[in-house]
Amino acid sequence: MNSKDKKEILHALPHVGQRMVRSAVGVLCCVLVYYLRGCEGTPFYSALAVLWCIQPYTGSTSTMAIQRSVGTLVGAAFGFVTLLLQVNLFGTENEYMRYILTPIMIIPIIYITLLIKKRNASYFSCVVFLSITMVHITDSNPYVFVLSRVTDTFIGIILGVIINSFHLPRDKQRDTLMVARLDDALNHHKENLTPYSKVELNRIVDDGARLTLATMRTPASLIKPMEGVHLKLPIIVMDGAALYDFSTNTFLHVYILSRETTDLLCKKAEELGLHCFVNTLADNSLVIYYNELKNEAEKSIYSELSRSPYRNYMKRQFSPQDMVIYVMCIDLTEKIERFRRSLEDSGLDKKLKILCYPSTDYAGYSYIKIYNKNASCEHMVQYLLEDEKLDKLCMIGSSEASDVRTDGTDLDVIVKALKNTYEPVKLPFLNKKTD
């Protein structure tokens, strides 16, 4: 097994994250409280409650704590009433009446949770109720268990809220625009972001981090990888040719190629036996014009991408009213190199932005992408800085020009760098400067 395969396996394994650690600490605290209470109660119920309240997001903890609290109180109340009826009317030894009365009481329990608009608490109410009426009704003093169950649960809820709310003091960089380059990582891992990456990205964005992403990809290529990520700032797509806002599904700012330039590029490509995909913007939708596909790489790309509902492929000449964002060709490397040299010989490389790079999916093939000269990540970053009224910038990626350099092929490493950049730990003994 080579190092690349090992890295792939390690990447697929889940990380030991904060939620796991906090859950373990929470259960430990439940046990400690149990001993501090003189071994009163049952730490099992406290541990269940604390595990339920330890959530990826602090806001979710409050919601879960309320659900558990309401469910416990409703279930305990109905359990107490059922105990009174069973003991005073039928006796605790009358098993038949117990098993008739218990299912009947489920109906008002669920009804009450719906009435008070706590639908998600229904399950917990029923669990608490059943533990009282079906497991502990024959105890010497079942009423004590009702009180103990409520107490243990609220101990777990309180501990869960405290533990999940605890954070080391951090210096939040809310006045800094953070730009993460994700191309290498997205090319290396074609699946979605890991759960760790999504949770951490959402947490810092919801906390106020001014974060954007920069990629060579189109917005359609990012919909699946970024699914579930709370992106608030527009992202830089198509290598700086456009800014795209996922919240409104709109292109906010684009650099385009003129009709004359596009016609000239397509003509030169055709003379060398190349076929062009012309990527345009029409009514705020990405439309890709193409002609007869000439090689297996083109056919494979078309077969895979044309099925996406976010891309529109049209087999015809592009319309005059369409805004051309870039022209792309993929073919054997030697043919792409000839095309690049012909553009340089004609001086077009001084007027346009030309990118050539080998394909990682099709051996022996290379891409060439041609943009407006001003299409660049730097220009879009400046646009965002001015639009967001920010004057601090931090570029995060694998290039030497990055302010924070990372392993560009590992999404989790990039996300950790974003998190540490946004909220470095602020402790006097760590931040103390030495002479």
ABEGO torsion letter per residue (X at the ends): XBAAAAAAAAAABBBBBAAAAAAAAAAAAAAAAAAAAGGBEBAAAAAAAAAAABBABAAAAAAAAAAAAAAAAAAAAAAAAAAAAAAAAAEAABAAAAAAAAAAAAAAAAAAAAAAGBAAAAAAAAAAAAAAAAAAAABABAAAAAAAAAAAAAAAAAAAAAAAABBBBBBBBAABBBBBBAAAAAAABABBBBAAAAAAAAAAAAAGBBBBBBBABBAAAAAAAABGBBBABBBBBGGGABBBBAAAGBBABBBBBBAAAAAAAAAAAAAAGBBBBBBBBBGGBBBBBBBBBABAAAAAAAAAAAABAABBBBBBBBBAABBBABBBBBBBAAAAAAAAAAAAAAGAAAABBBBBBBBAABBGBBBBBBBBAABBAAAAAAAAAAAAGBABBBBBEABAABABBBBAABAAAAAAAAAAAABBBBBAAAABBBX
